């Protein structure tokens, strides 16, 4: 006699749990999705038309989820805006939203779809997780009614939130997170009244959730890692690449190393908006990553990760990010500095005029120190050492401290700081350090063609970012990217009632 479908599903789920418990590792997946976008409109579409578009995107995501599950993945993260895209006003996004309950209600939409109806998107995502026995992380929109008794209630009588949901391998809703740091163009959504630090336990570690712009701020990013001690951060994103420091793969890899956790970063893919770059990042560097600015295709990545990275024998030791830099005397050459802009940020630069040397550049409270030797300096390329200590951002201002060795766009020093993707010069050695006023520093090395350098550099306990040997590819940037959260200005848009 064959077992019933519910019993068979329970047996498969129990086996998966036992397998996960028997190992210190798990297999994770992320999918970079080329989102099918809605037509631009000033008027809301019908709920049926909204669902039709979302089903087109979910058809693609379901294919990626099935493939990931077949390859043994325990969890898959899909991108921010991956189900309906963008191009919305507050009114036009409304037909795409669902009321997402608190996970405490213990709900499996796949088997009980009418309990919080209408919820066709949650039902389908739940079934994707249940039918494939895999955790599914997705980004959708939440709507919550309110009235005049709530002083913060919008005039249309509802809150609208950019929301991540997680369904476990049984299809149960186990996590819901409302994005706290909205990007400036997300006027269709409301800011949550309070920051949320959402975590949940799995057989393979403790997980937290953040969305895109969140990663740059103390709440929720630092709270999840430093206070709640998560092992892995799930990260749906719609990241627009900004060289030289904020390309998705370089910053997300650096963030995972600086924070000492796994980061499962799933990006949207849209070349016209410079959106590409996702990966499975660890404290030791990228386990797998993808960057493609030449095609319009999605990409599935899988990798085996440590379930509890802090317990791993290869877990990097604690770093004092200012120790080395504050212990040495300033090298000569600081008088030869000049100012240059990286977007709106004014850096202090010093040109590396020789094939090898020692340099110091200071700005504000930050002094950056570089020791280097080039292997084959091209006559057509100029490199500089730069320092920035100040507030970044035109509307939402937050404090950076950055030390960087970077290639200029041309031999004209006025181009230093402009975006550069390619280079010809390799380095035999480099050692970069700074007098940082924070322990939240993220190390980046970016090669020509927007390629990372896994295994080719190390961070010493005294705060030096050093090459292990000569660079295998031409170098674009070496950067220590610091965040002084305590110096951030108050958020100008997030207001509490």
Long-range contacts (C-beta under 8 A, 24 or more apart in sequence): 9-130, 9-133, 9-170, 12-133, 13-133, 13-169, 13-170, 16-74, 16-133, 16-169, 17-203, 20-74, 20-202, 20-203, 20-204, 20-307, 21-203, 23-204, 23-307, 24-306, 24-307, 24-308, 24-311, 24-312, 25-204, 25-304, 25-305, 25-306, 25-307, 26-74, 26-75, 26-204, 26-205, 26-304, 26-305, 26-307, 27-71, 27-72, 27-73, 27-74, 27-302, 27-303, 27-304, 27-305, 28-73, 28-74, 28-75, 28-76, 28-77, 28-232, 28-262, 28-264, 28-280, 28-302, 28-303, 28-304, 28-305, 29-64, 29-68, 29-71, 29-73, 29-75, 29-76, 29-77, 29-280, 29-300, 29-301, 29-302, 30-76, 30-77, 30-78, 30-264, 30-265, 30-266, 30-278, 30-279, 30-280, 30-300, 30-301, 31-61, 31-64, 31-65, 31-68, 31-76, 31-77, 31-78, 31-79, 31-266, 31-278, 31-298, 31-299, 31-300, 31-301, 32-79, 32-266, 32-267, 32-268, 32-269, 32-276, 32-277, 32-278, 32-290, 32-298, 32-299, 32-300, 32-301, 33-57, 33-60, 33-61, 33-64, 33-78, 33-79, 33-82, 33-266, 33-268, 33-269, 33-298, 34-268, 34-269, 34-270, 34-296, 34-297, 34-298, 35-79, 35-81, 35-82, 35-84, 35-85, 35-268, 35-269, 35-270, 36-60, 36-85, 37-85, 37-86, 37-87, 38-84, 38-85, 38-87, 38-88, 40-87, 41-92, 42-89, 42-92, 43-91, 43-92, 44-91, 44-92, 44-94, 44-95, 45-92, 45-95, 46-95, 47-95, 47-118, 49-95, 50-84, 50-95, 50-96, 51-120, 51-121, 53-84, 53-85, 53-96, 54-83, 54-84, 54-96, 54-121, 55-124, 57-82, 57-83, 57-84, 57-85, 58-83, 58-121, 58-124, 58-125, 58-128, 60-298, 61-128, 61-138, 62-124, 62-128, 64-298, 64-300, 65-128, 65-129, 65-132, 65-134, 65-136, 66-132, 67-300, 68-132, 68-134, 68-300, 68-302, 69-132, 69-133, 69-134, 71-302, 72-302, 73-134, 73-302, 74-134, 74-135, 74-202, 74-204, 75-134, 75-135, 75-136, 75-137, 75-202, 75-234, 75-264, 76-134, 76-135, 76-136, 76-137, 77-137, 77-234, 77-235, 77-236, 77-264, 77-265, 77-266, 78-136, 78-137, 78-138, 78-139, 78-236, 78-266, 79-139, 79-236, 79-237, 79-238, 79-266, 79-267, 79-268, 79-269, 79-278, 80-139, 80-162, 80-211, 80-212, 80-236, 80-237, 80-238, 80-266, 80-268, 81-139, 81-238, 81-268, 82-138, 82-139, 82-236, 82-266, 82-268, 83-121, 83-138, 83-139, 83-140, 84-140, 84-141, 86-185, 86-238, 88-188, 89-187, 89-188, 90-156, 90-160, 90-187, 90-188, 91-156, 92-188, 93-141, 93-160, 93-188, 94-143, 94-160, 96-140, 96-141, 97-140, 97-141, 97-142, 97-143, 97-160, 98-122, 98-140, 98-141, 98-142, 98-143, 99-142, 99-143, 99-144, 100-140, 100-142, 100-163, 100-165, 100-173, 100-176, 101-173, 101-176, 102-176, 103-172, 103-173, 103-174, 103-175, 103-176, 105-173, 106-172, 107-172, 107-173, 108-170, 108-171, 108-172, 108-173, 109-167, 109-171, 109-173, 110-171, 111-171, 122-165, 122-173, 125-165, 125-167, 126-167, 126-171, 126-172, 126-173, 127-171, 128-167, 129-167, 129-168, 129-169, 129-170, 129-171, 130-167, 130-169, 130-170, 130-171, 132-169, 133-169, 134-169, 135-166, 135-167, 135-168, 135-169, 135-202, 136-166, 136-167, 137-164, 137-165, 137-166, 137-209, 137-234, 137-236, 137-264, 137-266, 138-164, 138-165, 138-167, 138-236, 139-163, 139-164, 139-165, 139-211, 139-236, 140-165, 141-189, 142-176, 142-178, 150-497, 151-497, 152-193, 152-495, 152-496, 152-497, 154-190, 159-190, 160-188, 160-189, 160-190, 161-189, 161-190, 161-192, 162-186, 162-189, 162-211, 164-209, 164-211, 164-234, 164-236, 166-200, 166-207, 166-209, 166-234, 168-202, 174-200, 175-199, 175-200, 175-207, 175-209, 177-209, 177-210, 177-211, 177-220, 179-211, 179-212, 179-213, 179-214, 180-214, 180-217, 180-219, 180-220, 181-213, 181-214, 181-216, 181-217, 181-219, 181-396, 182-213, 182-493, 183-212, 183-213, 184-395, 184-396, 191-493, 191-494, 191-495, 193-496, 193-497, 194-496, 195-219, 195-220, 195-223, 196-220, 197-223, 197-224, 197-227, 197-228, 199-224, 199-228, 199-230, 204-307, 205-230, 205-231, 205-232, 205-307, 205-308, 206-230, 206-231, 206-232, 207-231, 207-232, 207-233, 207-234, 208-232, 208-233, 208-234, 209-233, 209-234, 209-235, 210-234, 210-235, 211-235, 211-236, 211-237, 212-236, 212-237, 212-238, 212-239, 215-251, 215-252, 215-255, 216-398, 216-483, 217-398, 217-485, 217-488, 218-485, 218-488, 221-259, 222-440, 222-485, 225-259, 225-260, 225-261, 229-310, 230-261, 231-261, 231-262, 231-307, 231-308, 231-309, 231-310, 232-261, 232-262, 232-263, 232-264, 232-305, 232-309, 233-259, 233-261, 233-262, 233-263, 233-264, 234-264, 235-263, 235-264, 235-265, 235-266, 236-266, 237-265, 237-266, 237-267, 237-268, 237-278, 238-267, 238-268, 238-275, 239-267, 239-268, 239-275, 239-277, 240-273, 240-274, 240-275, 241-274, 241-275, 241-276, 241-277, 241-293, 241-450, 242-274, 242-343, 242-419, 243-419, 243-420, 243-421, 243-450, 243-476, 244-342, 244-404, 244-406, 244-417, 244-419, 244-420, 244-446, 244-476, 244-477, 244-479, 245-342, 245-402, 245-404, 245-444, 245-477, 245-479, 245-481, 247-277, 247-291, 247-446, 247-450, 248-276, 248-277, 248-278, 248-291, 249-277, 249-278, 249-279, 249-286, 249-289, 249-290, 249-291, 249-450, 249-452, 250-444, 250-445, 250-446, 250-450, 250-452, 250-477, 250-479, 251-442, 251-444, 251-481, 252-277, 252-279, 252-281, 253-279, 253-281, 253-285, 253-286, 253-289, 253-444, 253-452, 254-442, 254-443, 254-444, 254-479, 254-481, 255-281, 255-442, 256-281, 256-282, 256-283, 257-281, 257-282, 257-283, 257-284, 257-285, 257-316, 257-442, 257-443, 257-459, 258-440, 258-441, 258-442, 258-443, 258-481, 259-283, 259-440, 259-442, 260-309, 260-310, 260-315, 260-316, 261-309, 262-305, 262-306, 262-309, 269-296, 269-297, 269-298, 269-299, 271-295, 271-296, 277-450, 280-305, 282-306, 282-309, 283-309, 283-312, 283-315, 283-316, 284-314, 284-315, 284-316, 285-452, 285-454, 285-455, 286-452, 286-454, 289-452, 291-450, 291-451, 293-450, 316-459, 317-461, 318-461, 319-439, 319-441, 319-459, 319-460, 319-461, 319-462, 319-463, 320-439, 320-461, 320-462, 320-463, 321-434, 321-436, 321-438, 321-439, 321-441, 321-463, 321-480, 321-482, 322-434, 322-435, 322-436, 322-437, 322-463, 323-461, 323-462, 323-463, 324-369, 324-433, 324-460, 324-462, 324-463, 324-464, 325-367, 325-368, 325-369, 325-433, 325-434, 325-435, 325-436, 325-463, 326-435, 327-462, 328-369, 330-360, 330-362, 330-367, 331-358, 331-359, 331-360, 331-369, 333-357, 333-358, 333-359, 333-360, 334-360, 334-361, 334-362, 337-361, 338-413, 340-384, 340-386, 340-413, 340-414, 340-416, 340-417, 341-417, 342-386, 342-388, 342-417, 343-417, 344-392, 344-394, 345-388, 345-390, 345-392, 345-400, 346-388, 346-390, 347-386, 347-387, 347-388, 347-402, 347-404, 347-416, 347-417, 348-386, 348-387, 348-388, 349-384, 349-385, 349-386, 349-413, 349-416, 349-417, 350-384, 350-385, 350-386, 351-382, 351-383, 351-384, 351-413, 352-382, 352-383, 352-384, 352-385, 352-405, 359-385, 361-385, 361-386, 361-387, 362-387, 363-387, 363-388, 363-389, 363-390, 364-389, 364-390, 365-389, 365-401, 365-435, 365-437, 366-401, 366-402, 366-403, 366-434, 366-435, 366-436, 366-437, 366-482, 367-434, 367-435, 368-403, 368-404, 368-432, 368-433, 368-434, 368-480, 369-403, 369-432, 369-433, 369-434, 370-403, 370-405, 370-430, 370-431, 370-432, 371-429, 371-430, 371-431, 372-405, 372-427, 372-429, 372-430, 372-431, 373-427, 373-428, 373-429, 373-430, 374-425, 374-426, 374-427, 374-428, 375-425, 375-426, 375-427, 375-428, 375-470, 375-471, 376-424, 376-425, 376-426, 377-425, 378-424, 378-425, 380-411, 380-424, 381-407, 381-408, 381-411, 381-423, 381-424, 381-425, 382-407, 382-408, 382-410, 382-411, 382-413, 382-416, 383-407, 383-408, 383-425, 384-408, 384-413, 384-416, 386-416, 386-417, 387-434, 391-487, 391-489, 395-492, 395-493, 396-491, 396-492, 396-493, 397-488, 397-489, 398-483, 398-485, 398-488, 398-489, 399-483, 399-484, 399-485, 399-487, 399-488, 400-481, 400-482, 400-483, 400-484, 401-434, 401-436, 401-437, 401-438, 401-441, 401-482, 401-483, 401-484, 402-479, 402-480, 402-481, 402-482, 403-432, 403-433, 403-434, 403-479, 403-480, 403-482, 404-432, 404-477, 404-478, 404-479, 404-480, 405-430, 405-432, 405-475, 405-477, 405-478, 405-479, 406-476, 406-477, 406-478, 406-479, 407-475, 407-476, 407-477, 420-476, 421-448, 421-449, 421-450, 421-476, 422-448, 422-449, 422-474, 422-476, 423-447, 423-448, 423-474, 423-475, 423-476, 424-448, 424-474, 425-474, 425-475, 426-470, 426-471, 426-472, 426-473, 426-474, 426-475, 427-467, 427-470, 427-471, 427-475, 428-467, 428-470, 429-466, 429-467, 429-470, 430-465, 430-466, 430-467, 430-475, 430-478, 431-464, 431-465, 431-466, 431-467, 432-464, 432-465, 432-466, 432-478, 432-479, 432-480, 433-462, 433-463, 433-464, 433-465, 433-480, 434-463, 434-480, 434-482, 436-463, 436-480, 436-482, 437-482, 437-484, 438-482, 438-483, 438-484, 438-485, 440-482, 440-483, 440-484, 440-485, 441-480, 441-481, 441-482, 441-483, 442-480, 442-481, 442-482, 442-483, 443-479, 443-480, 443-481, 444-477, 444-478, 444-479, 444-480, 444-481, 445-475, 445-477, 445-478, 445-479, 446-475, 446-476, 446-477, 446-478, 446-479, 447-471, 447-472, 447-473, 447-474, 447-475, 447-476, 448-473, 448-474, 448-475, 448-476, 449-473, 450-476
